[in-house]
Amino acid sequence: MPIMTMARRALGAAAILTLAASAAFTQQPGRIRGQIEKADGGVMVLKTREGAMLNVKVDDKSRVTALVKATLADIKPDTFIGIAGIPRPDGSIEAFSIHIPPAAVRGQGEGVRPRDARPGSSMTNAYFESAVASSDGNVLTVKNKDGEKKVIVTSATAIAAAAPADKAELKPGAQIIIFGMEKQPDGTILIKSMYVGRGLTPAM
């Protein structure tokens, strides 16, 4: 194959990867999910769940929080929780993820809003009131400024809790979700706030 042809193909492939990375950032301005592929100090290569490769980094001000496995027993009355799920026609929510955020953010973002975790999903931030068993699984009653909601928890629902984390946990193989970020002039993404899964993949 002629050298010029090989060079053009290499440049074309590089352009495609760059466009894919830019598209991933543009399409998910609020959250980026993926696995760390390489890490060198505070600079990492992240493979997003869409398959794009992004250069991301943390600095001294980056907030890194771990997510650890939890159960319904860890959710006590008046616990503030985040519920990622699919709204049902009857107004209830079938949860695929429930997480207990850090105490410092209790009450923040209270309410319901669209979510990009899955097509048609929503995020409900509310206070847990009670739970009862049903044929669907467990039915939680939660309450926020918009009123009460019923939440269906099945065996497939991922439950996690926030825990203090060390930046040393940001290593190859770690699954992360980035909430706050800032694109830098050199094209890298500076992480402002994020969760790192400790033995799990953040599901929200």
C-alpha contacts under 8 A as a table, 3 or more apart, distances in Angstrom:
res1	aa1	res2	aa2	distance
1	M	5	T	6.83
1	M	6	M	6.80
2	P	5	T	5.32
2	P	6	M	6.42
3	I	6	M	5.11
3	I	7	A	6.16
4	M	7	A	5.03
4	M	8	R	6.16
5	T	8	R	5.13
5	T	9	R	6.24
6	M	9	R	5.14
6	M	10	A	6.16
7	A	10	A	5.07
7	A	11	L	6.14
8	R	11	L	5.12
8	R	12	G	6.03
9	R	12	G	4.94
9	R	13	A	6.16
10	A	13	A	5.16
10	A	14	A	6.24
11	L	14	A	5.08
11	L	15	A	6.13
12	G	15	A	5.08
12	G	16	I	6.25
13	A	16	I	5.10
13	A	17	L	6.36
14	A	17	L	5.19
14	A	18	T	6.21
15	A	18	T	5.07
15	A	19	L	6.11
16	I	19	L	5.12
16	I	20	A	6.10
17	L	20	A	5.05
17	L	21	A	6.20
17	L	52	A	7.00
17	L	53	M	7.36
18	T	21	A	5.19
18	T	22	S	6.20
19	L	22	S	5.06
19	L	23	A	5.99
20	A	23	A	5.04
20	A	24	A	6.18
20	A	52	A	5.62
20	A	53	M	7.87
21	A	24	A	5.16
21	A	25	F	6.44
21	A	52	A	5.12
21	A	53	M	5.84
21	A	54	L	5.77
22	S	25	F	5.21
22	S	26	T	6.14
23	A	26	T	4.99
23	A	27	Q	5.90
24	A	27	Q	5.31
24	A	28	Q	6.18
24	A	32	I	7.95
24	A	48	T	7.82
24	A	50	E	7.45
24	A	52	A	6.77
25	F	28	Q	5.45
25	F	29	P	5.89
25	F	32	I	7.41
26	T	29	P	5.68
28	Q	31	R	5.53
28	Q	32	I	6.17
28	Q	116	D	7.90
29	P	32	I	7.60
30	G	178	I	7.91
30	G	179	F	5.80
30	G	180	G	6.66
30	G	181	M	7.99
31	R	177	I	6.61
31	R	178	I	5.23
31	R	179	F	4.75
31	R	180	G	7.18
32	I	48	T	6.99
32	I	177	I	5.61
32	I	178	I	5.04
32	I	179	F	7.01
33	R	48	T	5.60
33	R	49	R	6.01
33	R	175	Q	7.66
33	R	176	I	5.83
33	R	177	I	4.36
33	R	178	I	6.36
34	G	46	L	6.25
34	G	47	K	5.38
34	G	48	T	3.99
34	G	49	R	4.99
34	G	175	Q	5.80
34	G	176	I	5.68
34	G	177	I	6.62
35	Q	46	L	5.63
35	Q	47	K	5.31
35	Q	48	T	6.46
35	Q	49	R	7.66
35	Q	172	P	7.44
35	Q	173	G	5.89
35	Q	174	A	5.63
35	Q	175	Q	4.50
35	Q	176	I	6.20
36	I	39	A	7.18
36	I	44	M	6.66
36	I	45	V	5.94
36	I	46	L	4.53
36	I	47	K	6.29
36	I	170	L	7.35
36	I	171	K	6.36
36	I	172	P	4.84
36	I	173	G	5.48
36	I	174	A	5.51
36	I	175	Q	6.53
36	I	176	I	7.55
37	E	44	M	7.34
37	E	45	V	5.48
37	E	46	L	5.64
37	E	47	K	6.42
37	E	171	K	7.78
37	E	172	P	4.82
37	E	173	G	6.27
38	K	44	M	5.43
38	K	45	V	5.03
38	K	46	L	7.29
38	K	171	K	6.99
38	K	172	P	5.30
39	A	42	G	7.12
39	A	43	V	5.86
39	A	44	M	4.32
39	A	45	V	6.52
39	A	170	L	7.28
39	A	171	K	5.65
39	A	172	P	6.31
40	D	43	V	5.31
40	D	44	M	6.25
41	G	44	M	7.84
42	G	57	K	5.30
42	G	58	V	5.18
42	G	59	D	6.68
43	V	55	N	7.25
43	V	56	V	6.00
43	V	57	K	4.34
43	V	58	V	6.75
44	M	55	N	5.85
44	M	56	V	5.29
44	M	57	K	5.81
45	V	53	M	6.61
45	V	54	L	5.66
45	V	55	N	4.74
45	V	56	V	6.22
46	L	53	M	5.59
46	L	54	L	5.07
46	L	55	N	6.25
46	L	56	V	6.80
47	K	50	E	7.93
47	K	51	G	5.86
47	K	52	A	5.68
47	K	53	M	4.61
47	K	54	L	6.43
48	T	51	G	5.18
48	T	52	A	5.36
48	T	53	M	6.35
48	T	54	L	7.38
49	R	52	A	7.57
54	L	188	T	7.38
54	L	189	I	7.82
55	N	187	G	7.77
55	N	188	T	5.07
55	N	189	I	6.38
56	V	188	T	5.42
56	V	189	I	4.55
56	V	190	L	5.88
56	V	191	I	6.86
57	K	188	T	7.23
57	K	189	I	6.25
57	K	190	L	5.07
57	K	191	I	6.01
58	V	61	K	7.76
58	V	62	S	5.55
58	V	190	L	5.84
58	V	191	I	5.34
58	V	192	K	7.41
59	D	62	S	5.40
59	D	190	L	7.64
59	D	191	I	7.79
61	K	192	K	7.07
62	S	191	I	5.97
62	S	192	K	4.61
62	S	193	S	5.71
63	R	192	K	6.04
63	R	193	S	4.52
63	R	194	M	6.33
64	V	164	P	7.89
64	V	165	A	6.06
64	V	166	D	7.12
64	V	167	K	6.77
64	V	193	S	5.99
64	V	194	M	5.24
64	V	195	Y	5.95
64	V	196	V	7.12
65	T	162	A	6.47
65	T	163	A	6.12
65	T	164	P	5.53
65	T	165	A	4.99
65	T	166	D	7.90
65	T	193	S	7.97
65	T	194	M	6.28
65	T	195	Y	4.82
65	T	196	V	6.26
66	A	162	A	5.60
66	A	163	A	5.00
66	A	164	P	5.88
66	A	165	A	4.98
66	A	195	Y	5.37
66	A	196	V	4.83
66	A	197	G	5.79
66	A	198	R	6.20
67	L	160	A	5.94
67	L	161	A	5.44
67	L	162	A	4.71
67	L	163	A	6.03
67	L	195	Y	6.35
67	L	196	V	6.07
67	L	197	G	4.86
67	L	198	R	5.77
67	L	200	L	7.68
67	L	202	P	7.13
68	V	160	A	5.32
68	V	161	A	5.38
68	V	162	A	6.42
68	V	163	A	6.83
68	V	197	G	6.59
68	V	198	R	5.46
68	V	199	G	7.29
68	V	200	L	7.24
69	K	159	I	6.26
69	K	160	A	4.54
69	K	161	A	6.43
69	K	198	R	7.96
69	K	200	L	7.36
70	A	73	A	8.00
70	A	74	D	6.37
70	A	159	I	5.33
70	A	160	A	4.65
70	A	161	A	5.90
71	T	74	D	5.50
71	T	75	I	7.38
71	T	159	I	5.86
71	T	160	A	7.31
72	L	75	I	5.32
72	L	159	I	7.44
73	A	76	K	7.08
75	I	79	T	6.05
75	I	100	I	7.74
75	I	128	F	7.32
76	K	79	T	5.49
76	K	128	F	7.09
77	P	127	Y	7.64
77	P	128	F	5.41
77	P	129	E	5.04
77	P	130	S	6.55
78	D	127	Y	5.18
78	D	128	F	5.16
78	D	129	E	6.01
79	T	100	I	7.71
79	T	127	Y	5.45
79	T	128	F	5.40
80	F	100	I	6.67
80	F	101	P	7.43
80	F	106	R	5.95
80	F	107	G	6.76
80	F	125	N	7.15
80	F	126	A	5.64
80	F	127	Y	4.44
80	F	128	F	6.39
81	I	98	I	6.80
81	I	99	H	5.79
81	I	100	I	4.82
81	I	101	P	6.49
81	I	125	N	5.75
81	I	126	A	5.67
81	I	127	Y	6.16
81	I	128	F	6.97
82	G	98	I	5.63
82	G	99	H	5.29
82	G	100	I	6.46
82	G	101	P	7.23
82	G	123	M	6.65
82	G	124	T	5.71
82	G	125	N	4.49
82	G	126	A	6.64
83	I	95	A	6.26
83	I	96	F	7.88
83	I	97	S	5.90
83	I	98	I	4.59
83	I	99	H	6.71
83	I	122	S	7.98
83	I	123	M	5.48
83	I	124	T	5.00
83	I	125	N	6.29
83	I	204	M	7.72
84	A	95	A	5.70
84	A	96	F	6.06
84	A	97	S	5.06
84	A	98	I	6.29
84	A	115	R	7.42
84	A	117	A	7.77
84	A	121	S	6.81
84	A	122	S	5.71
84	A	123	M	4.55
84	A	124	T	6.52
84	A	204	M	5.53
85	G	93	I	5.84
85	G	94	E	5.23
85	G	95	A	3.99
85	G	96	F	5.22
85	G	97	S	6.63
85	G	121	S	5.37
85	G	122	S	5.63
85	G	123	M	6.65
86	I	93	I	5.54
86	I	94	E	5.22
86	I	95	A	6.49
86	I	96	F	7.77
86	I	120	G	6.43
86	I	121	S	4.68
86	I	122	S	6.28
87	P	91	G	6.39
87	P	92	S	5.96
87	P	93	I	4.41
87	P	94	E	6.31
87	P	120	G	7.89
87	P	121	S	6.95
87	P	122	S	7.13
88	R	91	G	5.43
88	R	92	S	5.32
88	R	93	I	5.66
88	R	94	E	6.90
89	P	92	S	7.35
91	G	149	K	7.52
91	G	150	K	7.69
92	S	149	K	6.15
92	S	150	K	4.83
92	S	151	V	5.74
92	S	152	I	7.28
93	I	149	K	7.65
93	I	150	K	6.40
93	I	151	V	4.81
93	I	152	I	6.02
94	E	151	V	5.93
94	E	152	I	4.68
94	E	153	V	6.56
95	A	98	I	6.89
95	A	151	V	6.45
95	A	152	I	5.87
95	A	153	V	5.69
95	A	154	T	7.61
95	A	157	T	6.05
96	F	153	V	7.61
96	F	154	T	7.99
96	F	156	A	6.63
96	F	157	T	4.35
96	F	158	A	6.02
96	F	203	A	7.48
96	F	204	M	7.77
97	S	157	T	5.33
97	S	158	A	4.63
97	S	159	I	5.87
97	S	160	A	7.96
97	S	203	A	5.72
97	S	204	M	5.48
98	I	157	T	7.26
98	I	158	A	6.25
98	I	159	I	4.84
98	I	160	A	6.45
98	I	204	M	7.35
99	H	159	I	5.68
99	H	160	A	4.73
99	H	161	A	5.31
99	H	162	A	7.41
99	H	204	M	7.76
100	I	160	A	6.41
100	I	161	A	4.49
100	I	162	A	6.00
101	P	105	V	6.81
101	P	106	R	7.29
101	P	161	A	6.27
101	P	162	A	5.20
102	P	105	V	5.79
102	P	106	R	7.04
102	P	161	A	7.97
102	P	162	A	5.52
102	P	163	A	7.16
103	A	106	R	5.24
105	V	108	Q	5.43
107	G	110	E	5.59
107	G	125	N	7.81
107	G	126	A	7.66
109	G	125	N	6.43
110	E	124	T	7.36
110	E	125	N	4.80
110	E	126	A	5.93
110	E	144	N	6.32
110	E	145	K	6.93
111	G	124	T	5.68
111	G	125	N	5.33
111	G	126	A	6.60
111	G	144	N	6.01
111	G	145	K	6.31
111	G	146	D	6.29
112	V	122	S	6.84
112	V	123	M	5.67
112	V	124	T	4.38
112	V	125	N	6.48
113	R	122	S	5.61
113	R	123	M	5.47
113	R	124	T	6.67
114	P	120	G	7.58
114	P	121	S	6.25
114	P	122	S	4.29
114	P	123	M	6.14
115	R	118	R	7.17
115	R	120	G	7.48
115	R	121	S	5.22
115	R	122	S	4.44
115	R	123	M	5.61
116	D	119	P	6.69
116	D	120	G	7.87
116	D	121	S	6.68
116	D	122	S	7.72
117	A	121	S	6.67
117	A	203	A	7.56
117	A	204	M	6.05
118	R	121	S	5.38
125	N	144	N	7.24
126	A	142	V	5.88
126	A	143	K	5.36
126	A	144	N	4.78
127	Y	142	V	5.34
127	Y	143	K	5.23
127	Y	144	N	6.24
128	F	140	L	7.31
128	F	141	T	6.37
128	F	142	V	4.49
128	F	143	K	6.61
129	E	140	L	7.41
129	E	141	T	5.49
129	E	142	V	5.33
129	E	143	K	7.01
130	S	140	L	5.73
130	S	141	T	5.30
130	S	142	V	7.29
131	A	138	N	6.47
131	A	139	V	5.50
131	A	140	L	4.32
131	A	141	T	6.21
132	V	138	N	5.63
132	V	139	V	5.35
132	V	140	L	6.63
133	A	137	G	5.93
133	A	138	N	4.42
133	A	139	V	6.15
134	S	137	G	5.20
134	S	138	N	5.70
134	S	139	V	6.64
136	D	139	V	7.78
136	D	152	I	6.96
136	D	153	V	7.76
136	D	154	T	6.87
137	G	152	I	6.61
137	G	153	V	5.71
137	G	154	T	4.96
137	G	155	S	7.40
138	N	152	I	5.94
138	N	153	V	5.09
138	N	154	T	6.65
139	V	150	K	6.38
139	V	151	V	5.48
139	V	152	I	4.77
139	V	153	V	6.18
140	L	150	K	5.61
140	L	151	V	4.90
140	L	152	I	6.49
140	L	153	V	7.41
141	T	148	E	6.73
141	T	149	K	5.79
141	T	150	K	4.86
141	T	151	V	6.36
142	V	148	E	5.62
142	V	149	K	5.36
142	V	150	K	6.52
142	V	151	V	7.40
143	K	146	D	7.53
143	K	147	G	5.47
143	K	148	E	4.32
143	K	149	K	6.24
144	N	147	G	5.38
144	N	148	E	6.58
153	V	156	A	7.88
153	V	157	T	5.90
154	T	157	T	5.36
158	A	203	A	6.71
165	A	169	E	7.22
165	A	196	V	7.95
166	D	169	E	5.75
166	D	170	L	7.98
167	K	170	L	5.50
168	A	171	K	6.88
169	E	174	A	7.36
169	E	196	V	7.57
170	L	174	A	6.30
170	L	196	V	7.35
171	K	174	A	5.81
174	A	196	V	6.81
174	A	197	G	6.66
174	A	198	R	7.68
175	Q	196	V	5.92
175	Q	197	G	5.42
175	Q	200	L	7.14
175	Q	201	T	5.35
175	Q	202	P	6.96
176	I	194	M	7.03
176	I	195	Y	5.62
176	I	196	V	4.40
176	I	197	G	5.99
176	I	201	T	7.12
176	I	202	P	6.57
177	I	194	M	5.68
177	I	195	Y	5.37
177	I	196	V	6.64
177	I	202	P	6.59
178	I	181	M	7.14
178	I	191	I	6.83
178	I	192	K	8.00
178	I	193	S	6.21
178	I	194	M	4.33
178	I	195	Y	6.56
179	F	192	K	7.50
179	F	193	S	5.55
179	F	194	M	5.44
179	F	195	Y	8.00
180	G	191	I	6.19
180	G	192	K	4.80
180	G	193	S	4.89
180	G	194	M	6.95
181	M	189	I	6.44
181	M	190	L	5.50
181	M	191	I	4.50
181	M	192	K	4.90
181	M	193	S	6.98
182	E	189	I	5.67
182	E	190	L	5.10
182	E	191	I	6.61
182	E	192	K	7.22
183	K	187	G	6.31
183	K	188	T	6.01
183	K	189	I	4.51
183	K	190	L	6.14
184	Q	187	G	5.33
184	Q	188	T	5.36
184	Q	189	I	5.84
184	Q	190	L	6.66
185	P	188	T	7.42
191	I	194	M	7.07
195	Y	202	P	7.49
196	V	202	P	7.38
197	G	200	L	4.87
197	G	201	T	5.35
197	G	202	P	5.71
198	R	201	T	7.93
